[in-house]
Amino acid sequence: MSTLDATVGADIPLVDPGPDVPVVPAHRQRPGVRQDAVSRFGDLRWELAHLQHTDTASTKAFLWSNFPASLRDSFMRIAWALINIPTPDVLHARLGARSRAVVSASTVMTTLTGFRKFARWLEARGVTRLADVDQEMLSQYAAHLGEKGSTGVHEERQLFALTRVWAYAPHLLPEDRLVMPPWEDPGAAIVDFLGDDFSRDRGENREVVIHPATMSPLLVWALRLVLDLAPDIIDAHWAWRRLKLNIRPSNAAPADGLRLVRAYLQHLKVSGGTLPAYIGQTGQRLGNHWRAGAAGERPLINISFLAGQLGVTRHQVEMGLLELGPDLGGLPVADGAALAVNVSGRIDDEVWAKAIDFTEAQALAGHLMAAALLTIGYLSGMRPEEFLHLERGCSSQEEREDGTVRYRITGRNFKGVTDEDGNTLPQGEIRPEPWTVIELVDRAVKVLEQLHDERLLFPRSMTVRTLEPAPAEIRAEGLNPNRFIGRIKAFIDWVNATATRLGRPHELIPADPHGPITLRRLRRTVAWFIYRRPGGRIALGLQYGHVGSFLAESYGGRTKADMLEILDFEKTLALADALAEASDRLSAGEAVSGPAADRYIAAADEFGARYAGGFATKGQMKALRNNPRLQIFEDPQALLTCNLDPYKALCDPDLAKDRKPSLRTPNWNRCNPACANISRTDTHMQRAREQLAQIDTDCADPRLPHPIRRRLELCRASREKIIQAHEAAAGRPDGEDSR
């Protein structure tokens, strides 16, 4: 039967493709795809990556071979309709619908996975035809999903996959149609089927923040590689590449190759040279290394290194070594195969490595790429697909009239990019407004441009190839975001090994309690740091607030919610935490002093009355964030709480110039003790007493230089004055401990 030979109603074609019909229509196929590679309807392996147009596309195959056989034919026809027929209008008309006329490859994969789960559930109950499924059975399936403990979003997607089957009914054969799901009834609500705990919260705000104990040293080492060690690693990588390219293949062996090997070995004997050792992983006898001598006493000789130096084949090097005999002709073996690179990078005035070995160069290049990725991804606020699509020459400098320099990144944007019909453009578009970044991001881009000569900054060609891809696999020019999970882990392992070797245990990167570091977590984490560490600094002295201003400039002109939405989310959480802590302190009977003491107490009371127990909706979060009476800011290192009133903030330089205040968060670096926004509690006094104890300990050292001693004495007097003022306001006798 042909694809469209049956009709119903007003000549609506029914889906019944022949086995040789392409799964992906020509107008949706990835550019450059061979027609003989496109999956056919009769295949049990459908390659959905042919729908992806990005440079990071990779194999996304759905296997029908593990689909219940009794229901496979029906769901294959439904799946073909999903890919080839525009989304029915009934789905666009749903309340809060976000459906597109053309579904993406990831949506297709999610939907087909939902089909498979439902089909297996039906098969377990002896149901082998979709026509036998009624609304009661669909309700039972929804309850089944709720019992499995999946996230609300996941459960809703599984049910929506079945809604799609119902919506496509006019295009399907009678045996492929599904009754209207009960959750699509106009009077129904999804919560009625998925339980009261169901939530639609999703997106990047759901990503878990990378723990500060992990993120801080991770960023320190990423910047260290980009700023300090990159020249050494880049030189080693190109030296390694030159040697690899100079190795002659077996089918192009030079006629005088063995003679060259013999002459070189003879030269080593005369000059007292050494043979290069192989110190990499030993998975094979030949290829990269060669073992000589008796069992148990056989050093590994790096024949690839020798072949690259001499421009011969590996086999010719091995033949020359065999002629030397088991004892290698008395030639000593070195500790490795050091590349001809002058290592000059330093960590605290100490050279980080004596030499870079031939077997280390490629891995080090991968670590440098991971370091540059962490730098760009964390300090730019871009999404993974955005920075993984950056190309050579994307970074530029703009010098303003006031002498300041702005660094701009031009690249592709994918989120919310649609055509005139509202369909997502799979290839994205060049962002109209370039991202504004800081100099460190520009430095990372320049490092990647020196590391290789590919178009993309993060090309697949920099991957260590262990196995050749299968003919059916798709591997685009760029790297898929998931590939960097393993790369970041390898980078952390190398960092910890290097820190241990250099005697720097304080710079070890601990494991994150929430699991692997994924690229999506970087955006959420930088937002968390901006608002949770008001006085903190990013590695190498970069202020978090400085990053925040650049992010605001970068994303402020966009009409759709983006990085600023995440920043607002984190700001609200930080405010809520500060207010909740204030409420706890007052409940514990702590005294409050300072010119803003009354405002501190009023803010804590209002928060407790209006928001106690949490604030879930966006409207409530916005109301809290914008309430001028609730602007409470805590710095763990400060001896005060800032009850920010922009018209009283002495930390705002515009205040003294009779300009309209622009401050939204306190500038802790300009904090003025005379400010009317200050309040202090017993908790702050406890911190002050701890500082006094530390000052006394430091001053007890007779070797303490006089200038430092004098500065500490002034600090002590300042802390004592703060404590005395607080205790006096609390009505306590001098010296009485508030605790």
N, C-alpha and C positions, 0 to 999 in steps of 0.2 A: 504494500500500500504506500502511496506517495505521502509526502509530509503534510500536504494541505488538501487532501482529496475529499474530506468529509466536512460538512457545514451544518450549522444549526441556526435557527432564528434568521436574523438579517445577514445571511452569508458570513457569519463569523467562522473562520476556519478552526477546525479541531486539530489538536496536536497529536500527531502519530508519525514521528520521523522514521525514515528508513535507516538501516544500520550505517550507511555511508554518509549521512548528512552531518556536516560539521556541527560541533557543539557550540562553538563561538562564531557568531556571524562575522563576515569579512570586515564590516565597518567598525567592529569593536576589537579586532585583533591587535595585539601588540605589534608596533612597527618592526619590520624585518623578520617576522615569523614565517617560516616555510609552510606552504599549504599541506605538505605531506606530514608535517609535525603536529598539525592541529588535530585534537581529539575528535573522533567520530562517535555518533550516537551509540553505535553498537559496541564501542570499547568499554571495558570494565574499569578503565583508568581514565578519568577526565582531568586534564591539565588546566586548572583555572588560572594559572599565572599568565596565560595568553590574554587575559583580560586586563592585566596590569601594565601600565605604561611608564612606570617610574624606573629610575636607574638602580633602585634597590630591590627590584623584583627577584624572587627566587621561587623554586618549585612549590606549587600549592596544588597538590593532586588529591582528588577525592576518589577513593577506591570503592567501586560498587561490588567487588568480589566478597566483601564482608557485610553486605546488606542482606537482610532476610529475602531469600529467593522468591517467596510467594508474593511479596509486595514490591519487588525490585522494578519490574516493568512499569508499573503505575508511577512510582516515584521518579523514575528516569524520565518519563514523559513530562511530569510536572516540573522537574528540574530544567529540562530543555526549554519549557515555556518561560520559566523564571529568567533565563538568560536571554532569550530571543524576543520575548513579547513585553512591551512597556507595562509598567505597574498599573493594574486596573484602577479606575477612578475611585472605586469604593474604598481603597486604602488611603487615598489622598484626603478623603472626606472624613476620616476618623478624627475624633477629638484629640488635639495636640499632635496630629500626624506630622512626621518628618520624612515621609517616604519620598524617594526620587523615582522618576520615570524609568531610569536605568540603574540597576543594582550593581554594586561593586563586587570585585572578586572576593573580598573578605566577607561581605554580606552573603554572597552565594555559598561560601564554605560554611558559615555559621548556620545558614538555613538548611543545607544538606545534612549537616551534623544533627540538627534538630529532627529532620526526617528520619534519620537512622535510629535515633533514640526512641522515637515514637513507634517506628516499625518493629523494633525489637520488643517493645512493651506489648504491642498488639500480638505479635507472634507468641509470646509467653502465655497469652490468654486464648490462644487458638483462633484468633481473628486473622484471616488471610485476604480479606477484600476491604477496600476503603468504603464500599457501599454498605457494609454491615456496621459501620461506626455510627453511633447516634450521639446526641448531646450528653446523655448521662455518662457514656463512656469517656467523652472528652472531659467532663467534670472530674471523673475519677483520675484521669491522667494528670490534670492540673493539681489535684490533691497529692498525687504521687510525687510530682516535682517538688511540692512544698515540703514533703516529708524527708527529702533527700538532703536538705540543709544547704542548698546552693544559694548564691547571692540572689537578691531580688531581681537584678538586671538580667542575670543568666536565665532565671526561670521565665521572665517575661519574653525573652527572645525565643525560648523554646516554644512557648504558646503562640507567639506571633508567626513562627514558621508554619504552624497549622492554619492560622488565619490567612496566610498567603495561598494555601491550597484552596480554601473556600473561595477566595477572591478571584482566582483564575478559573473557576468552574465554567464560565461560558466558553472558554477555549479548550476545555478538556473533554476527553471521551467520558461517557456516562460512568464507566467503572472506575474512573480516576477522580471523581468528584467527592467532596467532603461536605457534610452538613454544616451549617453555620455554627461556629463554636458558641457556646453559651456566654462566654465573656464578651462577645461582640454584640449582644443584645443591647439596644439603646438604654435600657434601664439598669444594666449591669455595670459593675466596677471590677477592675482587675483584682482589687484587694479581696473581693468576695471569694476568689478562687485560690489566691496565693497566700492568704493569711494576713493578720494584722501587722506582722513585722515587715511586710513588703515595703521596699523603698526604691525610688527611682534615682537616688543619689548616684551619680556616676561621674566620669571624667577625671581630669588631672587632680582635682581636689581630693579624690579618693586614694591617690597614690601615697604610699607611706614615705615619710621623710627619712632620708638617710641619717643615721644617728650622728650627732656632732663629733663623737669620739672617733668615728670612722671617716667622716667627711673632711675634717680639718687636716689630718695628716695625709689623706688621699690628695687633697688639693695642694698641699705643700710639696709633695713629691711630683705631682703633675707639672706644677710651675717650675720646679727644680730642673726637670728634664727639658722643658721648653726653653728656659732661660739660660741654664748653665751647662747642661750636658749635651744639648742637641748638636753642636758642631762636631764633637767627637763621634757621636753615633751616626751622624750623616756621612762623615768621611769614611767610617768603617763600613757602612752599608754600600757606598759606591765602590770601595775597594773590593768588597766581597762580590759585588755584581761583576766587576771587571774580571775577576778570577773565574767566576762561574761561566761567563760568556767566552772565556779563552779556552775552556775545556773542549777539546775536539770530540765530536760524536764518533761512535765506533765505525760508522760507514764512511767517515771522512778522515781516517787516520793518516797523519803525515808519514811519508815514506821513511823519513829519517828520524821518526819519533823515538824509537828505541835507542838510537845513537845519542840523541839529546839527553835521554834519561841517564844513560851510562856516563856520559861526560859530566853531567851535573853531580851524580853520586861520587865520581872520582874527584871532582872539585871539592866536595864536602870533606872527603878524606884528607886531601892535601891541606885544606885551609882550617881543618879542625871544626867544621860546622856540625850541625845536628839535624836529624830528621824531624819533621813536624809530627807531633802526636795528635791523635784524634781523641777529643774529650767530650764528644757529644753522646747521644743515646746510641747504644750498640744493638741495632736490630738486624743487621745483616753482616756477612763476612766481607763482601766486596761492594763496590759502589762508592762509598764515602771513605772507607778505611780498609786497612789490610793488617792482618795479625802475623807477626813473625816470631820465631823462636820456639822453644819447647812449651808444651802445655803447662799452664800455670805461671809461666814467665814470658809471656808473649806480649810485647807492647803493641798498641794500635797505632798504625802509621796513617796519617791523613793523606790518602792518595789523591783526593779531589783537590786539595790545596796544592800538591805538587804538580798535578796535571794542569791546573790553571796557571801556575807560574811558568811552566815550560811550553804550554800550548800544545799538549799531546793528549792522547786518550788515557782513560783510567787504566785500561788493560795494559798499555805500554808501560805505565809506571809500575804496575804490579809485576810485569815480566822482568823489569830492571831490578826490582827488589828481590825477586826469586833468585836471580843470578848471584846476589850477594851471599846467599846461604842463610841458614837458620840464625846465625849470630849477626846478620846484617853487615858483614864485613868489618865488624868492630865499630861501626858508626853509632855514636850515642843518640838517644832519643830525647827531644826537648819536652818541656812540660805542656806544650800545646802547639798551636799554629797561629802565632800572633800576626795580625795584619800590619801592614806598613803604615800605621797611623800614629801620629804624635798625640797622645792623650794629655790634654791640658785642662780639662774641666775640673773644678774644685768644689768641695763641700767643706765649708769652714776652713779654708786654706789648706786642705788636704786633698791631694789628687784622688779622684774616686776610683780609679783602676790603673794598674800598672800597664796593662795592654788590653786590647780587644781581640779575642780569638776568632778565627774563621768560623767556628761553629756557633758563636754567640751573636754575630752581626745581624742575621736576619731576625732573630728573636728580639734583639735590642731595637731594631727598626719598628717592630710591631709594638713594643712598649712605648716608644716615642709617639707613634700614631695614637695609641690609647691615651697618652698624657695630653696630646694636643686636642683630642676629642673631648676629654673631660674639661679642659680649659675652655674650649669654645662652647660646649653644651651647657656648662654650669654658669659661665660669666656672660653669656649672651641672652639666655632665656629662650632660645629657639627650641622648637620641637625637633624630635629626632629626625624625621623625614626632611626637615628644613636644613639642618646642618649637614646631614649625610648627602645632600644634593648640591652642596657648595662646590663651585668650580674654581680652577686656577684663575687668578686675577680678580677674585670676587671682592677683595678688601681694598679700600682706597682711603686716602686722607683728605680732609677738608679743613683748611686753615681759615679761621674766621677773622673778621676785621679787628676784633679785640685781642688777637694773638693766640687764642685757644685753638686747639686741634681737635677735630672730631673724626673718629674712625667709622667708616661706613662699610657695611657688608651687603652686597647685592646677591640675591639668591631667589630660589623658588619658594612659593607659599602654596600650601595644599588645602588647609582647613577652610571650608566655606567657599572654595573656588568653584563656580558653576558657570554653565553656558547660558544662552538666552532662554532656554527652556527650563532652567533650574536644575539640570543634571550636573552631577559632580564631574569636573574635568580630571580624569585620572592622572594626567601629566602635570597638573597644577599650572601655575603661571609665575612669571617673574614678578616679585613683589613691587608694587608701584613705589612705595617708600622704602629705601634700604634700611636695614637694621642699624641703629646707632650702638656701637660697642666701645669697650675700653681698649687701651693699647695692648694689654695682655692677649686679647683675642686676636688682634692684628698680628702680634708676634707669633702666635700659634699657627695662624694661616701661613705666614712666611716660612715657618719651619717645615710645614707639610709640602710647600712648593719646592723646597730644596731637597726634600727626602726622595721625591720621585718625579717623573716627567709625565704623569697621566693627566687627563682632563679633570676628573673628579679629585677632590682633596682626599677622599677616603675610598680608594679604588680596590676592587677585589684582587687586583694583581699583587697587592702587598700581602695577601694571605699565604700562609705556609701550606702548600699543597701536599697532602698525604696520599690522596687517591684521586684519580681522574674522574670527573663527573660522568654519570651514566648518560647514554645518548638521549634518554627521555627527560633528563633534568634541565631546568632553566636556571641559568646563573647570569644575571645582568652585570653591567660594568661596575656598579657600586655594591657596597656591602649592606646586607640586611641588618636592621637594628638588633635583632636577636643574636647575631654573630658576635656582638660586642660584649655580651654577658660573659662569655668565656675569655675574651681578650682582657677585660677589666680584671677578672679574677687572676689571670696570668700576670698582669701588671702588678697587682697587689702582692702576689707570691714573690715576684722578683724584688719588689721594694723591701719586703720583710727580710728576704735573704741578704740583700745588700746592706740594709740597716744593721743586721746582726754582724755581718762581715766587717763593717766599719766601726763597730762598737757604738751604735746609736740606738739603744733599746727604747729611748723615749720617742723615737720617730716610727715605731712599728705601727702598722695599720691593723686595728682589731677587726674581727668579723662583725658585720652589721647584724644586729639581733633579728632583723626582719628579712634576712636572706640576701640573695645576690643583688649587686648594684645594677639596676636597669637604667636605660637612658631616659625613660619617662619620669623617673624619680628625681632627676637633676633639677627640672624646673620648679617642682614643688619644694625642693630642699632650699634652693637659693631664696625663694620667697619666705620660707620659714626663718632663715638666717637673718634676712633683712629686718623682720619685725620681732624676732625673738632675741636678737643680740643687739640692742640699740647702741651699746657702747663698744661692740666688738669690731674686729677688723679681720678681713680676709687675709690669707697668707701674704707675706711680704708687705704688710702695712696698708693694704687696700681697704678703704672703709666700706662697710656694707651699705651705708647710706649713699655713698658715691655710686655704687652699682645700682641702687634703687633709682636714683635720678636718671641714669642712663636708660634703664628699663622703661621708666615712665615716658621718656622722650621717644624711645623706640616704638612703643606700643600705643602711646596716647592718641595718635591720630586715626586709629582704626575704629571702624564702626561696630565690629563684632567683638564679643567678649573674648579676651585673650589673656596675656600675662597679667594685665592689670586686675582681672577678675581673681586670679590666684593670689595676687598681692593683697587685694581687699579681703579675701577669705582669711589669709594669715593675719592681717592686721586685726580683724575682728576677733579671731581666736586669742591673739595676744592681749587684746583689751579685756576679753572675758576672763582670761587667766589672772590678770592683774587685779581686776575687780573682785573676783572670787577670793583671791589671796587677801585683799583688803578686808573683805567681809569676815574671813576666818580670823584675822588678827583682832578685829574689833570684838568678835564673839568670844575670843579667848581672854578679853579684858585688857588688851594692850592699850597704852596711852598714846595719844596723837598730839604732836606739837607742830609748830611752824605756821607761817601766815596763811597757808591753804588747808589747815587742819579741818575747818568746818566743811570745806568743799570735799575733802577726802571722805569724811564721815557720811555726808549727804550722798555722794556717788555710790558708796558701798551699800547704803540703805536702799537707794533707788534700784540698784542692780538686783539686790536680793528680793525686792518686792515684785519687780517686773520680769526678771529673767531667771530666777532660781529654778534649777532643774534642767537648764539648757535652753538653747534657742535653735530651732531646727530650720525654719523657713528662711528663704532669702530676704523676705520683707523684714523679718525680725532682726536678721543680721545687719541689714542696711540701717535700720532704725538705731541699733546699738552703736554702729560705727559712726553715725552722723550726729549722735546726741552730744551736744557740746558740754553737758554736765558730767559725762562719763569718760572723759579723755584722761585716763589714768595710765601712766607709763612707769614701768619698773626697770631698773638696770641692776642685775645681781651684784655688780661691783660698786654701786653708788651707795651713799649713806642717806638717801632721800628718795621720795616718790615725787614725780612730776605730775601735777594736776594741771595739765596744759590749758592755758587761756592765751591764745596768740597775742592778745592786746596787752598782756603783762609779761610776756616771755622775754627776758633779757638776753637769751641766747640767740635771738633773731636779730641779725645786723640791720635789717630793714626798719626795725622799731625805732632806732635812733635817727633815722633819716626821714621820719614823718611819712613813711610809705604805708600802704595797706599791708597788714601782716600776711605773710605767705606760708608760715610755718604750720605743718600738719602733724609733725612728730618732733619731740625735743631734740636739740642739737647738743648731745652730751659733752662734746669736746669744748663747747663754749659755755658750759653751765656756770651761772653766777650765783654765789651763795646769798646774794641780796635779793634774789628773785621772789616775787610774790606767789609763785606757783609751787613753792616747796612745802612739803609736809614730811614729818618723820614719825616713825613708830618705834616701839621697844625693839622690834626686829632689827631696825637700823642701828640702834644703840648697841645691840649685841655684836653686830659687825664692827662697830667702832671700837669696842673693848678688845675684840680679837686683834684688830690692827694695832692697838696700843701695846698689847702683849708682844706682838711681833717686833714692834719698834724697840721695846725694851731689850728684847733678845739681841737685836742687831747692834744696839748701842753698847751692849756689854762687851763687845769684842774690842779689846784694846788696840787692835791693828786697824780699826776703821778710820779711813781718811777724814780729816777735819771737815772738809766741805760737805761730805756725805752725812757726817754726824750732825752738822748744823742744820742741814735740810730735814733730817729725821726729827730733830728737836722741834722745828717749826711745825712739822706735820703732827707731832704729838700735842703741841699746844692747840692746834686747830681742832683735833679730835676731842680733846678735853673740853674745849669751849662748847662744842656741839652737844656733848653729853650733859654738861651742866645746864645748858639752856633747855634741853628736853626735860630733864628731871625737875627743873624749876617750874616748867609749864604743867608738869604732871602733879605738882604739889608734893614731891618726895623730898626728904631731907638730903643734903649733899652726901654723895657717896653711897646712897642706898641703891642696891642693885635692882633694876627693874624686873629682873627675872626671879 
